[in-house]
Every structure is written in structure tokens, then in C-alpha cells.
Amino acid sequence: MDSLLFILMLIGALGVISQWLAWRFRLPAIVVMSVMGLLAGPIFGIINPQEDLGGMYSPLISIAVGIILFEGSLNLDFREIKGLGKPIFRITTLGAFLAWILGSLAAHYIADLSWAVAFVIGGIFIVTGPTVILPLLRQAKLKPRPAAILKWEGIIVDPFGALVAVFAFEFVKFLTMDSVTFATILAFLAGSLLAAGIGAFFGYGIGWMFENGYVPEFLKSPVVLASVVMAFALSDTVMHETGLLAVTVMGMTIANMHISSIGDMRHFKENISILLISVIFIMLTASLNRETLLSIFDWPIIIFILTMLFVTRPLSIFLSTINTDLQFKEKLLVGWIAPRGIVALTVSGYFAGVLLEAGFEDAEILTSLTFGLVFATVVAHGFSLGWVAKRLGLSTESKPGVLIVGSSKFSVNLAKVLEDLNIPVLITDSSWSRLSHARRLGVPYEHGEILSEQTDYQIDLTPYEYMIGLTEYDSYNTLVSSTFMPAFGREHLFQLPLQINQGDHLEDVSKHISGRLLFEEGANWSALNDKINKGFLFKKTSITQQYTYNQFLKDLDSESVLLFILRKSGNIDFFTPNNEVKPEAGDTVVSLQKPVLN
């Protein structure tokens, strides 16, 4: 027991450390997890989860696949699909089908897999995976069109890859039996429909209970997790391998009920799934043996991977986007970027086992094949996306942007200064009248409630590295910061200091869930807008070797407010009450200063 506990502890620790290293050094997390798992498993032989966990290994993998698929299908809100352009619709339908067929042909003729195994693995390989593509898009700063295509393809196609594999496997299994009757085919269809029904029942049931208050807040995440596992297990008990279909339908049902508690689902996803993905990926890579690892370098597998990279993906994109408004360079970029991720590896590991049990001996190389493709695509696409986008002119090539919540005279003038410094900026507000300041100065704006799910879908967050809450309501600024904490990270979330006379009593709450307080103590909404009304001006001061920051502070009026520093590298550092930032020669200090009277 002690040994088993130590192994589970080590797997969890390696997964979390891998995620932290990836965040700290801005590397694709799946690359770090791959290296960590390989070092602990086949290279140094510290652990072999498949052997060490014994009978627990397969159930853990199966449940993990179910939860990961539920995570992906929870994003399948049909409102998003209706609003997509023609290219995105084509890529997620015809493009996915072509990728399945072309990938299956490559698996059969190049990797020498049987038709049965080839069509199953071909379905799995159509996924790109939002858990891999979204962090890459944020780092690369793509222009809106290619970024939208890659983002929505990853979200929409992700669950369907495994779904295609489920149907391919079930049809193959039944059609290759010695005696296939009409009754057996009907049994398969009935089992699939029952699985879909179970998923819809659980999805609707959870949505209904959440919306009507039958589940307390503290139980919502456990109820979701238990329900996913239960739906998977029940369907799989009725008919093997249909649990994947059940959890996919379950997620889609919840996503399209548009319940107010969908945020609680995503909170569950952000916390449980990230840890689960890390643990399962370490388990899968550490369970590889050296023979499997070395077989990745066999010529058939290498040629298969190169074919998927340079033939299958580009061809499926170019063919599916004929007669669309996509430019040639956009097709090139989208046709190149298709990193496979955790879903591809976990689902293929799952199917490798069931295919071998069904008598398909060539399924033995599925793990090697999939790991080779995952590792190659993540490394190749993860480290080349920014460079390729710049060469094709599809990168914004701009400084880190700022998303401002709340339109006022101060926030609009601040946005204008940021825009003059070539910093991407956007103001959002739910009031059309308050946005009149932004319209008058020609500052980019978005009319809508930032906390609304629909507005969140309309705004592309990719260009914006910082979010600042500049409304007059401290409680609302805090709520915005708390909501977007997972997307931006607390170090990039800011809000105004609390207003003394507001009476919200948010001092203690703010320390835990708010963004970092901006500027200096007392520089709240009322004070800053009062200064604007008095004619205070935004000043940009260059710090040089001759005119130092200390000299600048001596010349600064006591009523002036230090706002932010534009570093010579292009990054932004906002001033905060504890003044931990300090400009250097070559930086520009932006401040709000009293006008000079003649």
C-alpha cells in the first residue's frame, strides 16, 4: 500500500511540476509533461504506472477519457456554431471528414495498419484540442481571422474526434465478427441510442437541478464529477465503449441549456480537469517501454507523421475552404497548425487496449504512433507558430494589449494614450451612453456586459494581456477580476483603489479575489475623473541617462498620479500603491499631471 501511495503521489507531483514549469518558462505544457513522463518511465525506470497500478490503471484511464470528453463537449454551444463564418463551418465539417479519410488512408498504406484500426485512429487524429491550441494562440498574438478559425476548430472538433472513433470501432467490431446479423447491428444502434439517452438524461437532470436550486453551491462540482463518472459507467455496462458517447452528449446537453450555473461547470473543468490531464499524461508516457519509444523512430511511423504534417492537414484545409473568402496565406497558416494533445493520446491509449482485446494485433503500435504524432506536432507547431505567423503577415506584432472595463472620461483618455503608444486597447461597457466618450475620441470599444456569456464569446481576448476594472463600482470591479482570474492571471488583472465613501466594505474581500490595486492610495474613480474635469493632462515622459527617474519625481507635482511605465521592450508595468516598479533609461513614464498655467 505504501508503495502504491508513493507512486500516486509521485505521478501527481510530476504532473503539477510539469504544468508549473510550462507556465514559468512559457513552454507547451504537453512537451514538458512528455519529457517528465519519459524520464520517470522508460528512460530511468523509476515508475511504470501500467504495471505498478495493476487493475486500477485501465479504469483510471477510461474515467479520465470520459471527463476530458465531457470537458470538450461542454463548449459545444450551438449558438457559437450559428455565428461562425463559412470557412470555419467548412473546416469543422468537410475539413474534419477529409482529415479522417486522408488520415485513415495514410495509416493503412504508410503505417501498414489494417483498415479497421486505420479508420479508428484516423477519427482520433482529426482533433487539435483546445487545451493545446489556446495557449499557443495567446503566445503567438495572431490576427483575429486565423486565431478565430484555429480556436473554434479546436473547440468544436475536439469531442467529435473521439466520437468518430467510437462509431468506427463499433461498426468495425460488428462487421468483422464471424456472424453478423441484422439483430446484432440493431443491438449496436440501440446501445448507442441508449448511451446518448443516458447522457442527455444526466445532462438535462443536472441542468434542471442546478437551475432550480436543488443542489447547494458547495456540492455542484462533486455532483458534476460523480454524474460524469456515473453516466460513463452505466453506458459502458449496457454496451462496452459507449460511455464516451454518453458523456459527450451529456456535455452538449448542458452547454445548450444555457443555464446560469454554466460558470460552475467551467470552474470544475479548470480545477479538476487540469490536474487530471497532468496526472493521466504522466501515466501514459511513463508506461511506455523502451521498445515502444524506439519504435517511434521506425521509418513507417516517421513517414506517417510527416505525411500527416505536410500532406493530410494542408490538403484537408485547402480542399474544404474552396470558394471561401480565406486568403492563401491564411490557408497556409491554418493548414500548418494542428497540434494534437491530451485527448488524442488518452483516447488512442484507450482504443489500443480494446482493439487488442478484439483481436486486432496491429493496434499494438497505436501508442507509439499517437505519441510520435502528438510530440512532433506540439513541438513543431508550438515553437513555429509565432515565426510562421510573422513571415506570413498574420501576427499582430504589437505590444501587449489592455482591455478596459468601464467607460468614463478618465478611462477613455487613458485608452487614447495607450492607443497613441501603439498598444492594443479596447473599452467595454454595458451602457451605450457612457460609451459616448469613447465614440467621441475614436477609441476602440465594445458595447455589452463583459460578464455576459455572449459578450465573452464576441470579444477576442488574444491581443490583450492586461485587464483593468475602471468602473465606479468597487464590487463590480472585484467581480470582473474574480471572473477573469483564470484567463489573465492575477498578476495581469488590475482595478481601481476602493472608494472611501462607497460603503461596500470590500477591504478584506479584495485581498483574496480582486485584481491588483492600481496607481496610488486614494486614486479611485471619483478622484481620477475629478482631476480630468479640472483639466489634468496625460503626460508621457522619457527616462534617459541624463534625465533620471529620481529627477522626474523631484519635478512631479504632489497632485499628479503615476499611471504606468512603457518599457523599451514594449511591456507595460502599472504603478501600484506599494510602488514595486521603477523605470530605467529608455522607458516612458505616463502620468496624470496638473496643467501648467501661464
N, C-alpha and C positions, 0 to 999 in steps of 0.2 A: 504493500500500500504506500509506504514512504517513497519507494522508487517511482510509483505512478504519479504521486502528488508532485514529486520533484520534476518529472518530465512535463506535466501540465503547467507547472509554474514556469519552467524554462521556455516552453513554447509561447506562453503568454508574454513573458518578458521580452523575448526576441522580437515578437510582433510589434509590441509597443515601442521598443527601442528603434526598430526599423522605421516606423512612422515618424518618430521624433527626428531621426537623422535625415529623413527625406524632407521634412519641413525645415529643419535648421539649415541645410545646405541646398535647398531648392532643387532636389532631385526627384525623378519619378519614384513614388513610394514602392511600386511593384518591382523596380530594379533593385532597390535596397533590400526588400524582403526576399527576393530571389537569391541574392548573394548571401544573405544571412542564413537562409534555409539550407543552401548548398554547403556552406561552411560547416554548419552544425550537423548536417546529414552525411551525404556521400563523400565529402572531402575529408573531414576529420573523424567522422563516425561517432560523434558524441551521442546522437539520438537517431532512432529510426521509428517515427510515430506509428507507422503501419504495424510493425512488429511489437513495439512497446505497449501500444494501447489495445492490441488484440481485437476482440469483438466490439470494442467501443469505436473503433476507427471508422468503419463504414457508416454506422448511424450518425455519427457526428458530421461526416461529410455530406450525407443525404440531407440532414436538417439544415446545414449551412447553405446548401444549394437552394433549398426551399425559401429560406429567409432572404437570400440575395435576390432571388427572382421576385419575391414579394416586394422588395425594395425597389427594383426596377419598374415593376408594373404599377406601383403606387404613383408614378409620374405620368401614367398614360391617361391624362385628362383629354377627352375628345374635343374640348374647346380649343386646345392648343393645335390639334391637327387641322381643324377647320380654318384656322388663321394662317396656316403655313402657305408659302408660295408654291408655285408649280414645280420648281427644281427640287425643293425639299420633299414634296409629295412623291415625285418620281423616284428619288433616291431611296426613300424609305419603303417603297413598294416594288416597283420594277427593278430598281438597283439591288435591293436585297434579294429578290428572286434570282437575278442574274448572278449575283455573288454566290448564292447557294449552288446553282447549276455548275458554274465555272469552277468553284472550289471543289465540288464533288468530282468533276472530270479530272482535275489536277491530282486529287487524292488517289483516284483509281489508276490513271495512266502514268503518273510520275512516282507517287509514293507506293504504288503497287498494292493498294488496298482493294478488297472485294467491293463490289457495287453496294452491298448492304452497308458495310462500315463507312464507305466513302460518302454516301448520302447522309448518314447520321452526322459525321464530322463536318461535312460541308455546311449543314444547318447551323452547327455551333459556331463556325468561323465567320458568320455574317455579322456577329456582334462587334461593336467597337467599345462600348462600355463607358457610361458617364463617369464612373469612378476614376477612369484613366484620362479621358479626353478633357474633362472640365478643368482640372488643374493645369494641364498643358496649355489650354486656350488662355487662361488667365495670365500665365507667364509670357506667352507669345504676343499678346496685345494685337490680335488680328482685327482687321476692319469688320464692320458689322455683318456684311453678307456672308463671307466664308465662315465666320465664327458661328453665325446662326445655323448654317447648314450642318456643320460638324456637331454642334451642341445637340440639336434636335434629332439628328440621326442617331447619336449615341443613346439618347433617352428613349426614343420610340422603338428602335430595332433591338435594343438590349434584351427585353424579355422574349421577343419573337424568335430569336436565335435558338434558345433552348426549347421553345415551343415547337419549332420546325423539327428539331432533333427528336423530340418526344414522338411526334406523329410519324416521322421517318422510321424510328426504331420500332414502333408498334406495328406499322404496316409491314416492315421487313420481317419482323419476328413471325407474324402470322402467315405471310406469303411464302416463307421458307420452311414452314412446317411440312411434315410428310403428308398430312391430310388436311387440306384447307377447305372448309365447307362454308356455306353461306351463313350458317349458325355461328361459326367462330368469328367471322367478320362482323356480324351483328353484335356479338358479345363485346368485341373491341369497341365498336361505335357506342354501344350502350354504356360501357365502362367509362369511356371518355366523356360522354354527356353527363353521366352521374358525377364524375370528378368536377366538371365545370359547374354542375348544380351545387355540389358541396361548397366549392369556392365562392359562388355567388351567394349562397345562403349565409356562410360565415361573414362574408364581406358586408352584406346588407344588414345582418344582425348586429355586427359591431358598430356600423354607422348609425343605425337606429338607436342603439343603446347609448352611444356617446351623445348623439344629438338631443336625446330626451332626458339626459341626466341620470341614467340608471347605473353609470359607472363613475365612481369618485375620481378626482384628478390623480391621486396617488396610485390608483390601480390601472390607469389607462395603458401605460407601457407594458406592465406584466400581462394584461388581458390581450393586447395585440400579439405579443410574443407567443403566449400559450395558444391563442387561436390559430396562428400560422402553423405551429407545430401540429396542432390537432387536425386541421384541415389536410395537411400533408399526409399525416399518418393514416387517417381514415380513408382517404382516396387510395393510398398505396396499399392498404389492406384489402380493399374491394378489388382492386386490379393494379398489379405492380406497375411502377413507373408513371402513374397518372397523377401522383402527388404534385409534380411540377406544374401540370395544367391547373390543378385546383388552386394553388397559391397565386398563380398568375392571374386567374380570373378573379380571385379574392381581392388582389390589389387593384385591378382595373375597376371592380365594382365600387370600392371605397373611393377611388380617385374621382369617379364620375357622379358620386352622390353630392359632391360639393358641400360637405359638412363643415361646420365651423371648427371642428376638432382635428382637421387635417394637419394642422401645425403640430399637434401632439404626436401624430404618426411620424412626421418628419423628425421630430425630436428623438423618438425611438430609433429611427433609422440612423441618425447622425451618431448616436452613442453606442447602441448595441452592435450595429452592422459594421462600423469601422473596426471595433475590437474583434468581431467575429471574422471579418475578412482577413485581418492581420494574422490571427491565430491559424485559420484554415490554410492560408497561403504558405505559412511556415511549415505546417504539417505536410502539405503536398510536396513541396520542394525538398524537405528533409527526408521524405520517404523514398525519393528516387535513389536507385542504386547506381553504382559507378558504370555498370554496363549500359543502363538507360541513358545516363548522362553522356557517355562516349558515343552512343548511337545517334545522338543529335548531329554529330559531325559526319554521319554517313552521307554519301553523295545524293541518294534519292531524297533524303529529308532536306538537305541543303538546297537542292534544285527546286523542291516543292515550295520551300519558304520564299525563295527568290521569285518563283512564278506567282505566288500569292501577292508579293510586294509589287512586282513590276508588270504583271500581266492581268491577273484576275481583278484586283481592285481598280486600276485605271480603266480597264475595259468596261467593267460594270458601271462605273460613273459616267464615262463618255457615252456609252450606248443609252443609258437611262435618261440622260439630260439632253438628248437631241431635240431640237425645236423648243428649247427653253432660253431664257434671257441670260443664262450663265456665260460669262466671258471665258475665253480659252484659258487664261491664266488662273481663273477661279477653279475651272475643271482640273487643271494640273495640280493645284494645291489639295483640293478635296480628294482627288484620285491618288494622292500620295499618302495622306494622313489617315490611318486606320489602325490605331494601336489596339490590340486585343488585351483583355485584362482578366480580372479575377473570375468573372462569370465563365469565360471560355475555358479556363484551366479547371475550375471546380466541376463544371458540367461535363467536360470531357473525361475527367477522372472518374466521375460517377458512371458515365456510359461505358468507359473502358471495362469496368468491372461487370456490368450487366451484359455487355456484348460477349465477353469471355465466357460468362456463365451460360449464355445462349448458344455457345459453340462456335463463335467467330474468333478463331485463333489469331487472325491478323490484327485484331483490336489491341494486341499486346503493345504495339508501338504508338498507340494514340497519345499516351502521356508524353513520350519523347517528342512526338510530332507537335503537340499543342504547346508544350513548354518551349520548344525551339521557336515556334512562331510568335508566342507571347513575348519572349525575351527579345527576339530580333526586332519586332515591331515597336515595342516600348522604347528600346534603346535608340533605334534608327529614327523613329518619329519624334520621340521626346527630346532628343538633342538636335534635331534638324529643323523642327517646325519654325522656330524663330528665324533661322537663317534663310530658309526657303521662302518664307513669307516676305522677308525684306527684299530678296532678289526679285520676287515677282511683283513687288509694289503693293502687297496686300497686308502689310503691317502698318499700324498707326504711327510707329516710330516717334511717339510723343512721350512727354513726361508723364509720370503717374498722375491720374486724374482725381478730381474731387467731386463727390456727389453731395450736394447741399439740400437738406430737408428743411423747408420753411422759407417763404419769400417775404422779405421786408426790405426797407431802404438799406440797412446795413448789409444783409446777406447778398442782395443784388449787386451792390457796389463792390463787395468782396469778390463775387463771381466775376465781375467785369475786370478787376485787377488780375485775377487768375487767368482769364482768357487773354488779356494783353500780354501775359508772360508765356503764352502758348501752352498753357496747362489745360487739358480737357476738363470741362466743368459742366455740371447740369444742376438746375434747381428744380425741385419737385414741391408741389403744394396742392392741396385739395380745393383751394379757393381760387376761382378764376379772377376775382377782383384783386386779391393780394398779388397775383402774378402780373398785374399791370406794370409794376416796377420793372420786372424782367423784360416784358414786351417793349417798354419804352427805351431801355438801354440795349436791346438786341441780344440779351444773354440767353443761351440755350435753356429751355425749360420743358417740363413735363407736367401736364395737368392731371392730377389723380392722387388718390390716397396711397402713399408708399407702403402702408401696411396691408393694402388690399392685394389679394392673391392675383387678381387680373392685372393690376398695375405692375406688380413684381414681374410678371411674365413679359410685359411690354417693354420694360427698361432693360437694356443690355448692360450688365454691371462690369463687363470685361475692361473697358477703358479706365475704370475708377478704382483706385487703390485705397482711397480715404473716403469715409462718410462722416459728415458733421451735422448734428442736430441743432438748428438755429431758430427754432420756433420760440414763441413767448411762453410756452408751457413746459416747465421742467419735467413734469410727469410724462408728457408725450415724448420729449427728447430721450428720456430714460427708456421708455418702451421701445422706441425705434432702435436704440443702441442694443438693448437686450435681444430684440428680434434678429438683428443682422450680425450679432456676435459670431455665429459660425461662419458666415460668408466673408467677413473682413478681418476678424481677429480683433481683440480689444486694443491692441497697440495702434490700430488704424481707425478706431472709432472715437469720435470726439463730440462733445456737447458743451453748451454754454454753462458758466457757473450758475448756481441756483440763485433765484431772485429772493432777496431777503424778505420782502413784504408779501410773498405769494402764499405762504402758509401751508405749503404742501408737506412740510416736514420730511423731506426726502434725503436728509443728510446721511442717515445710516444706510438706507437702501441704495443710495447712489454708489457707495463704495463697492458694492457687490455686483450690481448688474448694469451700471451705467457705463457710458463711454468715458474716456479721459476728459477731464475738465479743461477747457480752453483758456488761453490768454492769462489774465491775472484775476485775483480775487476781486469781486465787485464788478467785473466786466460782463454783466448779464445783459439780457435782451433789452431791457429798458434803458440801461446806461449807454449801451453802444448806439442804439437808434437815436437817443437824445443827442449824442455827440454828432451824428450825421445831420440832425436837424439844426444844430448850431453851426454847421459849416465845416466840421472837421474833415480833413482830406486824407486819402490813402497815399503814402509816400513810399517810394522804392529807393533804397539806399544801398549802394555798392560798397562792400567792405574790401579795403585794399591793404597793402603793407604800410602805406603812408597814412591812410585814414582807417584806424583800427576800430574794433568793436567798442573798446573802452572809451575812445574818443567820441564815438557816436552816442554812447549812453550819457556822456557828460553834456552833449548838445541837446539831448532829448528833453522836452518839456515834461513836467510832472504829470500833466493830464493826458499825455499820449499813451497809447496802448500798443505794445508789441504784438504782432499777429503771427507771422510765420517767417521762416528762412527758406529761400530757394537756393539750394546747394548748387555749386558749379557742376556737380554730377547730374543735376536735373531732379533730384529727390526733394521732397518737402519735409520740413520739420516745423510743427506748430509749437508756439510758445505755450507753456502751461504754468500754473501757479507756482510750482516748485522750480521752474527755470532750469531744467536739466540740459537744455540745448544751448549751444554757443556757436555763433558764426565764425568762419575763418576767411582769410583773404580769398577773394574770388566769389564769395557768396553774396546774395542780395537779401537784405532785411526789409520786410514790408511792415509798415506801422500805420496807425491811425493818429494823425497829429493835428494840433490846433492850427488853424490858418494864420499865416503871418499878416498882421495888419500894417498897412503903410502909414 
